[in-house]
Amino acid sequence: MFGYRVPAPDEAMLISGGRRGLGGAPFRVVTGHGKFVLPVFRKVRFLTLSMCESEVTETCVTRQGIALHVRAVIAFKVGNDHESIINAGQRFLSDQDQMSVLTGRIFAGHLRAIIGSMTVEEIVTERQKLAAEVLDTSKTEMAKIGLIVDSLQIQSIDDGDTGYIDAMSAPHKAAIQRQAQIAQAQATQAAVEAEQAAARKQAEYARQTAVVKAEYSAEVDRAQAQAAQAGPLAQAHAQQEVLAAQTELAQRQAKLRQQQLVAEVVKPAEAEAERVRILAAAEAQRMKIQAEAAASYDRVALDRMLIDQLPQIVKEAAGGLAGANVNVLNGADGLGEIAAGLVSQGLTILDSVRQNLGGQNPGTDHPDKPDNSGLLQLRAAKDRKQDDGPVNVD
């Protein structure tokens, strides 16, 4: 846009004309943003804010009166605040290269002053202290012209042809040389000892090698002797192993044959014996059952025979009483007692007959033929009653 100006990131834009800047400055300072500037009526200039470098090479005299050539490098820049920019703009805006020249001169003066208060030993051994003192003494002066110092490095210190620094370092060099010689001697001694140790190791290795060779030769001889005897011994061992194997095979075959005999003969024989035993037991059980059934049948037949003869027995008893002279004194009760007596007598006869029949062998001929012994006893009793006369029942 026409009339709009923007400074670079490392620049400060100075606008002159129009109103004055801060603190009564003859220009306004713009950094970090743009500004609209009226052409003709305003004038714009730019001041660098980037890092600058100044090199100082100066001959300085120490407190001991020894001249030293010192070379240093200063890194500086314009401060970022408006006051530093205004101070630097008023001094260096038209010729900004003068900042490096002026800075070098300022530091050269301070460097001479500080080195003049120090000895060579202090300067050589304490360079950082020298740089810090120079920075502290120049800080105020540099701030007045709007500059700040970032670093100061003392690059070299040389005494020329006086040889003071060399003489100062001579004891250290001698000590270093002595240490180097001692180290060299120690290294040489260590090398000799290492060579001697290597020689001893070599001799020991040769001795051990000879011993190993001798042992190896003896072992070879023993092995050859054993190999010469190994043939007959091996053959004997082989035969022994063959016999052992044959014996084991024969034992296995005998055991197998025994198992075959057990499976083919003993087991079938045991099975047949068990079958015969079971059949015999079954037959005996069958015969026992048949005998028990036959005995039961005989008892049933005997009871049936007695039952069949019971009417005949009662008939005979009645016939015996038919001609008897019986006087009944107590009426119906007396008749009941007579009947009870007859029944009791009949039952006694029946038990006697049953006992007689029970003593017979079930296997006799004609088991179903009735036995008349009971009837004979009943008739004998009837005859005895007739001979005794009438029976009186009270």
Helices and strands as residue ranges (DSSP letters): E 4-5, E 11-16, G 22-24, E 27-30, E 35-36, E 43-48, E 52-61, E 67-78, H 82-92, H 98-115, H 120-125, H 127-144, E 147-158, H 164-261, I 262-266, H 267-322, E 326-328, H 331-358, H 373-388, E 391-393
